[in-house]
Amino acid sequence: MERVVLITGGNRGIGLATAKVFAAKGNKVAITYRDTPPDGMEDFGIHSYSCDVTDEEHIDKTFKEVEETLGTVEILIANAGITRDSLAARTSNADFSEVLDTNLTGAFRTAKKALRGMMKNRWGRVIFVSSLSGRIGQIGQSSYAASKAALVGLSRSLAKEYASRDITVNVVAPGAIKTDMLEKLSENQINEYIKSIPLGRLGKPEEIGEIIAFLSSEHASYITGSVIPVDGGLYMG
Ligand code: NAI
C-alpha cells in the first residue's frame, strides 16, 4: 500500500538506502538533509527537504512542506544521528549534550510531531534507528551509547501510549554498517571489528532499510515496542 514516509537524515548512508527501499515499493518518500540537497533524488521519486532535528521550528516547517506536497506523514523513520566519540573523561558537557540533543531529543521532537497526524489517521508507524552501541556500550561512546539506549525507553513508552490508535513504535539496532559514520575508524580497527562478527563482514545500509520497511508494513502489525538487532550476530543477547 502506498504510504507517506519521512526519513530524517536521509541524504546518505542508512537513511538514503532506506528511502530507496521504500520508494521501490511504491511509497511517497520524503527525506531530510541538513546542508546541501542530495543529487539525483528525482530519479528515485524521492523528495528532499531541509531539516535540522535540533531545531523545533525547522521541524514544524518541514512537516508543513511535506504535508502540502505529499500528505500527512504515516511512517516516520527517525534516523538522523551523530557521534562525538571520546573517552568519558575527555568528553565535554557540550559534546555530550549535542549528541543527546540530536540523537534522542531530535528523535522525540520529530516523533511527537508525526504522532499528531498519525493519531488523527488512527494508523502509523514510528521506527527509531538506535545502535548496537546502545545495547552493549562501547569505549569512547558514552554519549552516543546513552542516546541510543534511551531511544529504547522512549519507543516503549510511546508504543504503550499510542497502541490503541493502531500506531506501532519500534527500534532497529544496527551493528557495524558500511557508511560515512564508520569512516572515522582506521582500516585496522574495522578489520578487528569484522573478526568479532559471526557473519564475518560489515552490514550493508540496504539490509537495515529492508528491516525498517518490514516493520513499517502490514506484515508487522502485531510488533510494537520491539528492538530488532541487525548486526551480523555480533550481540545475540
Ligand atoms: P551518516 O553519518 O551517513 O548519516 C547520518 C545522517 O544524520 C546524515 O544524513 C546527517 O545529515 C544526519 N544528521 C546528523 N545531524 C543532524 C541534525 N541535527 N539534523 C538533521 N539531520 C542530521 O551515518 P549512518 O551510518 O547512515 O547513520 C544513520 C543512523 O544509523 C544514525 O542514527 C546512526 O547512529 C545509526 N547507526 C549507524 C551505524 C553504522 O555502523 N553506520 C551503526 C548503528 C547505528
Residues whose N, C-alpha, C, O or C-beta is under 5 A from the ligand:
A	BS01	NAI	G9 G10 N11 R12 G13 I14 G15 R34 C51 D52 V53 T54 N79 A80 G81 I82 T102 V129 S130 S131 L132 P174 G175 A176 I177 T179 D180 M181 L182
